[in-house]
Amino acid sequence: MKHRVFIYIIALAATLRAEAQTSIEEVLRSVEANNKELQATRQQVEAQTLEAKLDNNLPDPTVTYSHLYGNQEGMGFTGEFIASQSFDFPSLYAQRRKWSKLQGENFNKQGEEVRQQILLQAKEVCLDLILLNQQQRLLDLRRENAEQLSKLYAERLENGDANILETNKINLELLNVRNEARMNEATRTAKLQELAALNGGIAISFTDTAYVPVDQPASLADLQQEVLTADRRLQSLRSAQQAALRQISVSKAKGLPSFELGYRMNPSSGGQRYNGFLVGISIPLFSNRNNVKQAKAQSLYTDLQLESATTVVENELMQLYNRSVALKASIDEYRTELDRQNSLALLNKAIQAGQISMIEYFVDVTTLYQSLQNYMQLQNEYQKVMAQIYKYQL
């Protein structure tokens, strides 16, 4: 059995974190460009922004003409031509313009929130793929080791230096590792398909085996201040809050009168004609009833929504931070112990020299493999927790 195989297994634990790469960022940019839901969201935001501006348009001008005939001979005819334009009080247009701008910002924030959720989902898939790629590498090493041991003990069995129980043990290990490798590859294929679906149906090859290093936040207080300012959900609610406040001003301005200006002409038989101007005013005595109350209630609703969401974000952040601290401590302990040990090389020498049995060897090597698996799993969980904490950076 080659000494380099065991050295490589030990080195795996120390180097899984050392290969810096930017492939996840490339995947996220591809998903941002190709994801169908994001494309639909962009169109929806544009449509909603344009819709918010529609209420501030002038009403269409009206033109009417009536032609009246007399009921007796000689009376001739008379007619009426009216062209008019109605409009609201000028200050209402100013208020609605400000409100539509705030609404547009709100829709953009909502679109950014959807974008963040999709990119976070894609990033978590990439992190799971890194774990699966690491597991595949470890399983390949385990299979190579088991195949070499199987060949070695088959020869020893023929020479009478090994018993059938030891040979059966290594054959079962070889069977198990092959099965685990198939299951791991099936899970990896499913994750790649999930990533392709997020990428608009375009397949992505992702073979990285190392995570981008993420530093632990200095303190929870600093992290809370940073996250509460940049959180997409809270930003969306703040923009909705500002739009709701502006809607109160719009509702108040709707209580001002609207006007109508126009031109009127009355032609009649005999060449007689009357020309003049049309002036009208409409006082909203009934149409604006309860509009201000409704706008104030909506504004209070957005205030309470923001307060509730802030509390939720703070609690989620505290839980994620505490979990990241626990995971980091466990990772450091595993790293220190795995870096310190060289048990695989010692076990290799011992089993080749016949100092230990196959059963003893597998008890120790299984513990080491499980420790490596636990270490990789802890790294994956830590990376996903940190992705949740820093999702506002996406």
C-alpha positions as CSV (number, residue, x, y, z in Angstrom):
1,M,0.0,0.0,0.0
2,K,1.4,3.4,-1.0
3,H,2.4,5.7,1.8
4,R,1.3,8.8,-0.2
5,V,-2.3,7.7,0.0
6,F,-2.5,8.0,3.7
7,I,-0.5,11.2,3.8
8,Y,-3.0,12.6,1.3
9,I,-5.9,11.7,3.4
10,I,-4.5,13.5,6.4
11,A,-3.5,16.5,4.2
12,L,-7.1,16.6,3.0
13,A,-8.4,17.9,6.3
14,A,-5.7,20.7,6.4
15,T,-6.1,21.8,2.8
16,L,-9.8,21.8,2.3
17,R,-9.9,25.4,3.5
18,A,-6.7,26.5,1.7
19,E,-7.8,26.7,-2.0
20,A,-9.2,30.2,-2.5
21,Q,-11.6,30.4,-5.4
22,T,-14.1,32.8,-6.9
23,S,-16.3,30.3,-8.8
24,I,-19.3,30.8,-6.5
25,E,-19.3,34.5,-7.5
26,E,-19.2,33.5,-11.1
27,V,-22.1,31.1,-10.6
28,L,-24.1,33.9,-8.8
29,R,-23.6,36.3,-11.7
30,S,-24.7,33.7,-14.2
31,V,-27.8,32.9,-12.1
32,E,-28.6,36.6,-11.8
33,A,-28.5,36.9,-15.6
34,N,-30.3,33.8,-16.5
35,N,-32.8,33.0,-13.8
36,K,-36.4,33.2,-15.2
37,E,-38.0,34.3,-12.0
38,L,-35.6,37.2,-11.7
39,Q,-36.3,38.2,-15.3
40,A,-40.0,38.1,-14.6
41,T,-39.5,40.1,-11.4
42,R,-37.6,42.8,-13.3
43,Q,-40.5,43.1,-15.8
44,Q,-43.0,43.2,-12.9
45,V,-41.1,46.0,-11.2
46,E,-41.0,48.0,-14.4
47,A,-44.7,47.5,-14.9
48,Q,-45.6,48.4,-11.3
49,T,-43.4,51.6,-11.5
50,L,-45.1,52.7,-14.7
51,E,-48.5,51.9,-13.2
52,A,-47.7,54.1,-10.2
53,K,-47.3,57.1,-12.5
54,L,-50.6,56.6,-14.3
55,D,-52.7,58.3,-11.6
56,N,-50.8,61.5,-12.2
57,N,-51.8,61.9,-15.8
58,L,-54.3,64.6,-16.9
59,P,-57.7,63.4,-17.8
60,D,-58.4,63.1,-21.5
61,P,-59.9,66.3,-23.1
62,T,-63.6,66.0,-24.2
63,V,-65.2,67.3,-27.4
64,T,-68.9,67.2,-27.9
65,Y,-71.3,68.6,-30.6
66,S,-75.1,68.5,-30.6
67,H,-77.3,69.5,-33.6
68,L,-80.9,70.4,-32.8
69,Y,-83.8,70.9,-35.3
70,G,-86.9,72.9,-34.7
71,N,-90.3,71.2,-34.6
72,Q,-91.9,73.9,-36.8
73,E,-91.2,75.1,-40.3
74,G,-88.9,78.1,-40.4
75,M,-87.3,77.6,-37.0
76,G,-84.1,76.3,-38.6
77,F,-81.6,74.6,-36.4
78,T,-79.3,75.3,-33.5
79,G,-76.2,73.5,-32.3
80,E,-73.6,73.3,-29.5
81,F,-69.9,72.6,-29.8
82,I,-67.9,72.1,-26.5
83,A,-64.2,71.4,-26.1
84,S,-63.0,71.1,-22.5
85,Q,-60.2,69.9,-20.3
86,S,-60.5,69.1,-16.6
87,F,-57.6,69.0,-14.1
88,D,-56.9,68.7,-10.4
89,F,-55.5,71.3,-8.1
90,P,-51.8,71.8,-9.1
91,S,-50.5,70.8,-5.6
92,L,-52.1,67.4,-6.0
93,Y,-49.9,66.6,-9.1
94,A,-46.8,67.5,-7.1
95,Q,-47.8,65.2,-4.2
96,R,-48.7,62.4,-6.5
97,R,-45.4,62.8,-8.4
98,K,-43.5,62.4,-5.1
99,W,-45.6,59.4,-4.1
100,S,-45.1,57.6,-7.5
101,K,-41.3,58.1,-7.1
102,L,-41.4,56.6,-3.6
103,Q,-43.6,53.7,-4.9
104,G,-41.0,53.1,-7.7
105,E,-38.3,52.9,-5.1
106,N,-40.4,50.5,-3.0
107,F,-41.0,48.2,-6.0
108,N,-37.2,48.2,-6.7
109,K,-36.5,47.2,-3.1
110,Q,-39.0,44.4,-3.3
111,G,-37.3,43.2,-6.5
112,E,-33.9,43.4,-4.8
113,E,-35.3,41.2,-2.0
114,V,-36.4,38.6,-4.5
115,R,-33.0,38.7,-6.1
116,Q,-31.3,38.2,-2.8
117,Q,-33.4,35.2,-2.0
118,I,-32.6,33.5,-5.3
119,L,-28.9,34.2,-5.1
120,L,-28.8,32.9,-1.5
121,Q,-30.5,29.7,-2.7
122,A,-27.9,29.4,-5.5
123,K,-25.1,30.0,-3.1
124,E,-26.3,27.4,-0.6
125,V,-26.5,24.9,-3.5
126,C,-22.9,25.7,-4.4
127,L,-21.8,25.2,-0.7
128,D,-23.6,21.8,-0.7
129,L,-21.8,20.9,-3.9
130,I,-18.4,21.7,-2.3
131,L,-19.2,19.3,0.5
132,L,-20.3,16.6,-1.9
133,N,-17.1,17.2,-4.0
134,Q,-15.1,16.9,-0.8
135,Q,-16.9,13.7,0.2
136,Q,-16.3,12.3,-3.3
137,R,-12.6,12.9,-3.0
138,L,-12.5,11.2,0.4
139,L,-14.6,8.3,-0.9
140,D,-12.2,7.9,-3.8
141,L,-9.3,7.6,-1.4
142,R,-11.2,5.2,0.8
143,R,-12.1,3.0,-2.3
144,E,-8.4,3.0,-3.4
145,N,-7.3,2.1,0.1
146,A,-9.9,-0.7,0.3
147,E,-9.0,-2.1,-3.1
148,Q,-5.4,-2.3,-2.2
149,L,-6.2,-3.9,1.1
150,S,-8.5,-6.4,-0.6
151,K,-5.8,-7.3,-3.0
152,L,-3.3,-7.6,-0.2
153,Y,-5.5,-9.8,2.0
154,A,-6.5,-12.0,-1.0
155,E,-2.8,-12.8,-1.4
156,R,-2.3,-13.4,2.3
157,L,-5.4,-15.7,2.4
158,E,-3.9,-17.8,-0.4
159,N,-0.6,-18.0,1.5
160,G,-2.3,-18.7,4.8
161,D,-1.2,-15.5,6.4
162,A,-4.8,-14.2,6.8
163,N,-8.2,-15.6,7.8
164,I,-11.5,-15.5,6.0
165,L,-13.0,-13.1,8.6
166,E,-10.4,-10.4,7.9
167,T,-10.8,-10.9,4.1
168,N,-14.6,-10.6,4.4
169,K,-14.3,-7.5,6.5
170,I,-12.2,-5.6,3.8
171,N,-14.6,-6.8,1.1
172,L,-17.6,-5.4,3.0
173,E,-15.7,-2.1,3.4
174,L,-15.1,-2.1,-0.4
175,L,-18.8,-2.8,-1.0
176,N,-19.9,-0.1,1.4
177,V,-17.6,2.6,0.0
178,R,-18.7,1.9,-3.5
179,N,-22.3,2.2,-2.5
180,E,-21.6,5.5,-0.6
181,A,-19.8,6.8,-3.7
182,R,-22.8,6.0,-5.9
183,M,-25.2,7.7,-3.5
184,N,-23.0,10.7,-3.1
185,E,-22.7,11.1,-6.9
186,A,-26.5,10.8,-7.2
187,T,-27.0,13.5,-4.7
188,R,-24.4,15.6,-6.4
189,T,-26.1,15.2,-9.8
190,A,-29.4,16.3,-8.2
191,K,-27.7,19.4,-6.8
192,L,-26.3,20.2,-10.2
193,Q,-29.7,19.9,-11.7
194,E,-31.1,22.2,-9.0
195,L,-28.4,24.7,-9.8
196,A,-29.2,24.5,-13.6
197,A,-32.8,25.2,-12.8
198,L,-31.8,28.3,-10.9
199,N,-29.6,29.2,-13.9
200,G,-32.6,29.3,-16.3
201,G,-32.1,25.7,-17.4
202,I,-28.4,26.2,-18.4
203,A,-26.1,23.5,-16.9
204,I,-23.2,24.7,-14.8
205,S,-20.1,22.6,-14.0
206,F,-19.1,23.1,-10.4
207,T,-16.2,21.0,-9.1
208,D,-14.7,23.2,-6.4
209,T,-13.6,21.5,-3.2
210,A,-12.7,24.5,-1.0
211,Y,-14.7,27.3,0.5
212,V,-13.9,31.0,0.4
213,P,-12.7,31.9,3.9
214,V,-15.2,33.9,5.9
215,D,-14.1,35.7,9.1
216,Q,-16.1,35.5,12.3
217,P,-17.9,38.8,13.0
218,A,-16.1,40.9,15.7
219,S,-19.2,41.3,17.9
220,L,-22.9,40.8,17.8
221,A,-23.6,44.5,18.4
222,D,-21.5,45.6,15.4
223,L,-23.1,42.9,13.2
224,Q,-26.6,44.0,14.2
225,Q,-25.9,47.6,13.3
226,E,-24.5,46.5,10.0
227,V,-27.2,44.1,9.1
228,L,-30.2,46.2,10.3
229,T,-29.0,49.0,8.0
230,A,-28.5,46.8,4.9
231,D,-31.1,44.1,5.2
232,R,-33.1,43.9,2.0
233,R,-36.4,43.1,3.8
234,L,-36.1,46.0,6.1
235,Q,-35.1,48.3,3.3
236,S,-38.2,47.3,1.4
237,L,-40.4,48.0,4.4
238,R,-38.8,51.4,5.0
239,S,-39.5,52.4,1.5
240,A,-43.1,51.2,1.9
241,Q,-43.3,53.3,5.0
242,Q,-42.1,56.4,3.2
243,A,-44.6,55.8,0.4
244,A,-47.4,55.4,3.0
245,L,-46.5,58.7,4.6
246,R,-46.6,60.4,1.2
247,Q,-50.0,58.9,0.5
248,I,-51.4,60.8,3.5
249,S,-50.3,64.1,1.8
250,V,-51.9,62.9,-1.5
251,S,-55.2,62.1,0.2
252,K,-55.2,65.5,1.8
253,A,-54.5,67.2,-1.5
254,K,-57.4,65.3,-3.0
255,G,-59.7,67.4,-0.8
256,L,-58.9,70.5,-2.9
257,P,-61.2,71.4,-5.8
258,S,-60.6,70.4,-9.4
259,F,-61.3,72.6,-12.4
260,E,-62.6,72.4,-16.0
261,L,-61.8,74.9,-18.7
262,G,-63.1,74.8,-22.2
263,Y,-64.5,76.6,-25.3
264,R,-68.2,76.7,-26.3
265,M,-69.8,77.6,-29.6
266,N,-73.5,77.7,-30.4
267,P,-74.2,77.9,-34.2
268,S,-77.7,78.4,-35.5
269,S,-79.5,78.8,-38.8
270,G,-79.4,82.3,-40.3
271,G,-75.7,82.6,-39.6
272,Q,-76.1,83.5,-36.0
273,R,-73.4,82.1,-33.6
274,Y,-72.5,82.4,-30.0
275,N,-68.9,81.8,-28.8
276,G,-67.6,81.7,-25.3
277,F,-65.5,80.0,-22.6
278,L,-66.5,77.2,-20.3
279,V,-65.3,77.3,-16.7
280,G,-66.2,74.7,-14.1
281,I,-65.2,73.7,-10.6
282,S,-65.8,70.5,-8.7
283,I,-65.6,70.4,-4.9
284,P,-65.0,67.0,-3.5
285,L,-67.6,66.9,-0.7
286,F,-68.2,63.2,-0.9
287,S,-65.6,61.5,-3.1
288,N,-62.7,62.1,-0.7
289,R,-64.5,61.0,2.4
290,N,-62.4,58.7,4.6
291,N,-59.4,58.8,2.2
292,V,-57.2,60.5,4.7
293,K,-58.2,58.1,7.5
294,Q,-57.5,55.1,5.2
295,A,-54.1,56.5,4.3
296,K,-53.2,57.1,8.0
297,A,-54.3,53.5,8.9
298,Q,-52.1,52.2,6.0
299,S,-49.2,54.3,7.3
300,L,-49.6,52.8,10.8
301,Y,-49.7,49.3,9.3
302,T,-46.4,49.8,7.6
303,D,-44.9,51.2,10.8
304,L,-46.0,48.1,12.8
305,Q,-44.8,45.9,9.9
306,L,-41.3,47.5,10.1
307,E,-41.1,47.1,13.9
308,S,-42.2,43.5,13.7
309,A,-39.7,42.6,10.9
310,T,-36.9,44.4,12.8
311,T,-37.5,42.2,15.8
312,V,-37.6,39.1,13.7
313,V,-34.3,40.0,11.9
314,E,-32.6,40.8,15.3
315,N,-33.7,37.4,16.7
316,E,-32.7,35.5,13.6
317,L,-29.3,37.3,13.6
318,M,-28.7,36.4,17.2
319,Q,-29.4,32.7,16.6
320,L,-27.2,32.6,13.5
321,Y,-24.4,34.4,15.4
322,N,-24.5,32.1,18.3
323,R,-24.6,29.1,16.0
324,S,-21.6,30.4,14.0
325,V,-19.6,30.8,17.2
326,A,-20.3,27.2,18.3
327,L,-19.5,25.8,14.8
328,K,-16.3,27.8,14.6
329,A,-15.2,26.4,18.0
330,S,-15.9,22.8,16.9
331,I,-14.1,23.4,13.5
332,D,-11.0,24.7,15.3
333,E,-10.9,21.7,17.6
334,Y,-11.2,19.2,14.8
335,R,-8.6,21.1,12.7
336,T,-6.1,21.1,15.6
337,E,-6.6,17.4,16.3
338,L,-6.5,16.3,12.7
339,D,-3.4,18.4,11.9
340,R,-1.7,16.9,14.9
341,Q,-2.3,13.3,14.2
342,N,-0.6,10.9,11.8
343,S,-2.5,7.8,12.8
344,L,-3.2,6.6,9.2
345,A,0.5,6.3,8.4
346,L,1.1,4.5,11.7
347,L,-1.9,2.1,11.1
348,N,-0.5,1.4,7.7
349,K,2.8,0.3,9.0
350,A,1.3,-1.7,11.8
351,I,-1.1,-3.7,9.5
352,Q,1.6,-4.4,6.9
353,A,3.9,-5.6,9.7
354,G,1.1,-7.8,11.1
355,Q,1.2,-6.0,14.4
356,I,-2.6,-5.4,14.4
357,S,-5.5,-7.3,13.0
358,M,-7.8,-6.2,10.3
359,I,-10.6,-5.7,12.9
360,E,-8.4,-3.4,15.0
361,Y,-7.3,-1.5,11.9
362,F,-10.9,-0.8,10.8
363,V,-12.0,0.3,14.2
364,D,-9.3,3.0,14.2
365,V,-9.6,3.9,10.5
366,T,-13.4,4.2,10.7
367,T,-13.1,6.6,13.6
368,L,-10.7,8.7,11.5
369,Y,-12.9,8.7,8.4
370,Q,-15.9,9.7,10.5
371,S,-13.9,12.5,12.1
372,L,-12.9,13.8,8.6
373,Q,-16.6,13.5,7.6
374,N,-17.7,15.5,10.7
375,Y,-15.1,18.1,10.0
376,M,-16.3,18.6,6.4
377,Q,-19.9,18.7,7.6
378,L,-19.1,21.3,10.2
379,Q,-17.4,23.5,7.6
380,N,-20.4,23.2,5.4
381,E,-22.8,24.2,8.1
382,Y,-20.6,27.1,9.2
383,Q,-20.4,28.4,5.6
384,K,-24.2,28.3,5.2
385,V,-24.7,30.1,8.5
386,M,-22.3,32.8,7.4
387,A,-24.1,33.0,4.0
388,Q,-27.3,33.7,5.9
389,I,-25.7,36.3,8.1
390,Y,-24.1,38.1,5.2
391,K,-26.9,37.6,2.6
392,Y,-27.4,41.4,2.4
393,Q,-24.1,41.5,0.5
394,L,-25.5,39.5,-2.4
